[in-house]
Amino acid sequence: MVSGWKEATFLGIGAMVGAGIFVLSGVAASKAGPAVIVCFFLAATLAMLLGSCYAELPHVILVLKELMNI
């Protein structure tokens, strides 16, 4: 696969966003102090719940599609 300017642009944007996440965790730690650990656990819990919703959505769509054909 040959990479063009679009792929290179999106790769650069992804690298900047990825590096920004590590920088922002340091900023959050300096502002929130020890409570940042609780914030990260809360964010991880919410991300897992959202991921399970996205994982379950295709199954629900498939079931509804089958029910509409009956």
C-alpha positions in Angstrom: 0.0 0.0 0.0 1.4 3.4 -1.0 0.9 6.2 1.5 0.0 9.6 0.1 -0.3 13.0 1.6 -3.7 12.3 3.2 -2.3 9.3 5.1 0.7 11.3 6.2 -1.5 14.2 7.4 -3.7 11.9 9.4 -0.7 10.1 10.9 0.7 13.4 12.0 -2.6 14.5 13.5 -2.9 11.2 15.4 0.7 11.5 16.7 -0.1 15.1 18.0 -3.3 14.0 19.7 -1.6 10.9 21.2 1.2 13.0 22.6 -1.3 15.6 23.9 -3.0 12.9 26.0 0.2 12.3 27.9 0.8 16.0 28.4 -2.8 16.5 29.7 -2.4 13.8 32.2 0.5 15.7 33.8 -1.6 18.9 33.8 -4.5 17.1 35.4 -2.2 15.7 38.1 -0.9 19.1 38.9 -4.3 20.6 39.3 -6.3 17.8 40.9 -3.6 16.3 43.0 -4.2 12.8 44.4 -7.9 12.9 43.1 -6.6 12.5 39.6 -6.4 8.7 40.2 -10.1 8.6 41.0 -10.8 10.7 37.9 -8.8 8.2 35.7 -10.7 5.2 37.2 -14.0 7.0 36.6 -13.0 7.8 33.0 -11.9 4.2 32.4 -15.1 2.8 33.8 -17.2 5.1 31.6 -15.1 4.2 28.5 -15.6 0.4 29.2 -19.4 1.0 29.5 -19.5 2.9 26.3 -17.4 0.2 24.6 -19.8 -2.4 25.7 -22.7 -0.4 24.3 -20.9 -0.1 21.0 -20.2 -3.8 21.0 -23.8 -4.7 21.7 -25.3 -2.4 19.1 -24.7 -4.6 16.0 -26.4 -7.5 17.8 -29.5 -5.4 18.6 -29.6 -4.2 15.1 -29.4 -7.7 13.7 -32.2 -8.9 16.1 -34.5 -6.0 15.1 -33.8 -6.7 11.4 -34.8 -10.3 11.8 -38.0 -9.3 13.7 -39.0 -6.9 11.0 -38.8 -9.7 8.3 -41.3 -11.9 10.3 
